[in-house]
Amino acid sequence: MRLDGRVAIITGGAGGIGLAAARLFLKEGAAGVHLVDLSEEALTDAAAELDGERVGISAADVSKDGDVARYMAEARERFGRVDILFLNAGVEGVVKSLEEYPEEIYDLVMGVNVKGVWLGMKHGFPALEEAGGGSVIITSSVAGLQGTPNVSAYTTSKHATIGLMRSGALEGAARGIRVNSIHPSPVDNRMMRSLEEGFAPGAATEAKKGFEGMIPLGRYATNDEIAAAALFLASDESRFITGAVIPVDGGLTA
């Protein structure tokens, strides 16, 4: 039971990676997981798939300071503590060239993917310190490790999370707080269906084959494989790891 008695907050908790992580954390003995997402209906459905006694939910916009303060307070009220903060919420934006990229979509992507991480750490650090320290895990992307054309907002946001992670790791170390980022390759879930269609309208299946051909292991990651990386960083097995950029990418960035 690698997380015995610990409490985790998971943003993007109703999505593929978030729900897989919640399921795995509970299996590994977590005393509670608090799921955060935009849609209360989606959160209710997600919680229904899990152990209800150990699951809390908060409908919140992670890019809004008041919403983040509220979900943090609701998790602490529900479970009494926070040991793990999995900042996993993210949006992909649209597939368009730099010149054609809509400003409002750029702002949305940066708000969720970057400001959401910053606010999560801002409000999460005091809760983690109160619990005696803990682990912050940030879902970035291989797009944060290399350039990708026609998804400028997403690529920029995922590079930015590395800077936030490193600053958080340095500020958190003396308080017993570790901060690391995981960088998945394409994952077989809703976000990639959206991107496949964006890169190749009407030919998403061919786009998927093209992406898979770029990955040395020859396939997309699964939600469970990304969740397993998050579990490692949440557990004491990674107790001497902080400030790390960890690809989970089938060799894509090799």
PyMOL commands that set and color helices and strands:
alter all, ss='L'
color gray80, all
select helices_A, chain A and resi 16-27+40-48+52-54+65-79+103-130+142-144+152-175+190-199+204-213+223-234+236-238
alter helices_A, ss='H'
color red, helices_A
select strands_A, chain A and resi 7-11+32-37+55-59+84-87+134-139+177-184+245-248
alter strands_A, ss='S'
color yellow, strands_A
deselect
rebuild
show_as cartoon
